[in-house]
Amino acid sequence: MTWGTRIVTFVLKRATTTQENWRAASPTRDTDMRSVLGMLAQVATFAIDGVDPRPVWVEVDIRSGLPTFTIVGLGDTAVRESRDRVRAAVQNSGFKFPPSRVTANLAPAFLRKVGPGFDAALALAVLAASGQVPVEALARYAVYGELSLGGELRDSPGALAVAEGARRAGLERLIVPRGRAREAALVEGIGIVAVASLREAAEVLSGREPPRFPALPAPAARTGVEPDLSDVRGHELPLLALQIAAAGGHNLLLEGAPGTGKTMLARRLPSILPQLTRAQAIEVTRIHSVAGVHAGGLMTARPFRAPHHTVSAAGLVGGGTPPRPGEATLSHNGVLFLDELSEFQRTSLDALRQPLEDGHVTIVRGQRVLELPTRFMLVAASNPCPCGFAGVGDRCSCGEVDLRRHRRRLSGPLLDRMDLLVSVERPGERELRGPPLTSSARARERVLAARERQEIRLEGTGAACNGEMDSRLVRRHVRLDGEAELALGAAYERGALSARGRHRVIRVARTIADLEGHDRVRVADVLMAVSLRQRDRAEGALAA
Amino acid sequence: MTAAPDREGPPRGGRITAAPDRDGSPNPEDGPPASQRACEDCLRRSWLLARLGAQFDFARRRGRDLPLIFDLPDARLIAAIAGAVRPAVEREYERFDAQTAVAGCHAAGVETICRCDPAYPRRLATAPGSPAVLHVAGGRDRFVAFLAGDAVSIVGARRGSPYGLEVARSLGRSLGAAGLTVVSGMALGIDSAVHAGTLEAAGATVAVLPAGAERPYPASKRGLYRRIIGGGVAVSELPPGTASRRWTFPARNRIIAGLSAMTVVIEAGERSGSLITAAVAEDLGRELGAVPGRVTSALSAGTNDLLARGARVVRDAGDVLDAIFGVGVRTAPAPRDSISVRPELRELLSAVGAGRDTLGALVGPGRTVEHVLTGLAELEVGGHIRRAAGGRYVALMPG
């Protein structure tokens, strides 16, 4: 116990120098350094709450007593088990695990800590508290990663989120497992130290030059592997509808018999959407990293998620214990594709309502409220009837009851948010042999031009595209020419359109005009939108 | 045997009944005066049919001819089909109390009219095996007034195609507007479309139900039922509370045919129940018509067969009026105003009507997707076509 007092002075000194940085990040920092009698060290790390980083202090206190190692601070089983991992890793890295009473606390205590990502921070805090690495060096670092028993730093999801948190907390450097370095390095203004083991981390803290990791290649341009519209033969109308959907941010329902190409078309929607901005790309990468579905550099392609129809409501919008982002969040800034829409559970589909409307989902678990971003484009595919063959010769054998049951299975609130309904027909033999009608590059050009027009028109309104216009914005920003006004009026008057249907038609017509480059919506645009509209239940009613 | 239908139990199925809201036990003295209801013998007959519900199904399975059975007097009917439950039925038959039956009807909001009543529909009375009592929901007087005029029945497949449903609706609408009483069975598909069309034109419509008249059958049609008893009537030969059985459907069909001067079939498969209605109408010597369909469609096999055997071709309301009143005697009212079709769109409209009803079939040389789409939209908005399942378009009939 000769090094005891030395450590205490370190701690006192550090407490004054770093408190500034930490006050903002850690509201519950109430450790009274002056009352410390044993040896104390603190290391910054981060817990991931939904998709956001929350600062967590790992405090380790060593005092005389029977050798024990306790971890407190609302950790889950993985955190409790890290006791054994940390002990083994410390010893197998050639350090000494202090043979005294070791208490580790993960602060703030109210935040539930999940997963093994605190291992490295715990181990380094133990080493610091026992004087085996210099404490003052640690003050500038955040540490993140799981440990193996042998002392290697394991790949842990969510490094990008942690790096963002560390930068926000004003820390200078972040120690991450080597496999996550590239991802963490996307955050500018923080030094990333990629290490392979606890030993290396300790050496870096003791002043050695951090090991270098390969330089980050520039974000790759779109590669040819991505599905492209030039793979599509025929399907003139669906291709048109995809462009309208992409240009105006309209949700789209594809209806067609099995095997006509609904899924193939939907998969190609991301390829004609505008490129992700860097901020969007980082957000997408962070979300996918946290969810453990992506590791490596920046994601430049828009996400495309196609959950199976057995997905639960929690799987779709997020939830569970601990709360995890759902498919809606994973498709943030991208496309969520629901194939076989009628097979999804009603509860799952109804849960999509808030995410679709607000662009985020709020999950309340216990006393915690979690907000996850969900700004995605929805594309759904469905058979037109239970047998799937309505519209294919005389093959359909469905009666009124079947059709009505089928229709009822499609969630009403969800259909209300679909602006476009397109029938996907089997392409003809000649079309299959013919050249493709368009390519993604060409289509994207049109989409970008249309988006630009919308941005200029909608600047400062909060809406980014026509699909996001509410009725107030529609009234203010959409101008129809005289003939178009007349046609729309006649349709409404005759009951062919409901009030909601009319609103939808105007929004879509505006997008069609944007694609064509017209300032005013012409009658042809309105009629096209009428043909592509998703029928209201009141409008599409069968007999009685 | 325990299969006697529960006559007194609460109505099953739909919660909607024709009964006006009232509480307390039904009081026979609340009921209509004797002249405004069925006589005791007829009520007993009606009770007997319900009581023998299960035995009828059994008798039918053994191939007995229903119309013949319906003509048997009570005692012989019991002897013929009651079988093992005969002693019990005979005992209950002796103890039948008309007051209770009347009270039951009254409580269910159903009025009665019997064969012995001069107001009983004349055409039905002359048909063999006609029901002793008709239970009426929606107003006995209204029913009598409806049937004093000319009635036409329109029936068809439950799984009607968009084409069949459209024709059914349009015929109901035009014939209702022409002042005819339109009779059907409120079944899914064609039947319901007929009623709905007639109601659209505020015409007179009669739904003949296979179960008690006080509740909708099928239960999913409760909305339509409510509208029918609001502006038309629902009738049944079975007392309130009787559930449907296999035999009550063909039995109901004989009433539909019996009530009307002409029966029109729209879409019927080869073994459709609508063909029973057609056969009864033929036996009664009434007019029989059928709407032609495609020869490749299984749904039209029955109707095309009727046409081949000499049924009248029904293309629109005018054909029906000609058949009933003689050619040119009465004409269908002018179709409601529809925006006239621009010449450029006529070709498109006729292509849809000819069965080129999907976008893929309509697009071709000289007709781009944009052209066709805007054209279809214009036609749809103008009320000339409607979009059905699977991206199909259906040409609407004027009227």
Interface residues (C-beta under 8 A of the other chain):
Chain A: E236 L237 L240 E255 G256 A257 P384 C385 F389 A390 G391 V392 D394 C396 S397 C398 G399 E400 V401 D402 L403 V422 S423 E425 R426 P427 G428 A487 A490 A491 R494 A496 L497 A524 V526 L527 M528 A529 V530 S531 L532 R535 G540 L542 A543 A544
Chain B: A157 R158 R159 G160 L165 A168 R169 L188 G189 S192 A193 H195 A196 G197 S220 K221 G223 L224 R294 T296 S297 A298 I339 T358 L359 G360 V363 V369 E370 L373 T374 G375 L376 A377 E378 E380 V381 G382 G383 R387 A388 A389 G390 G391 R392
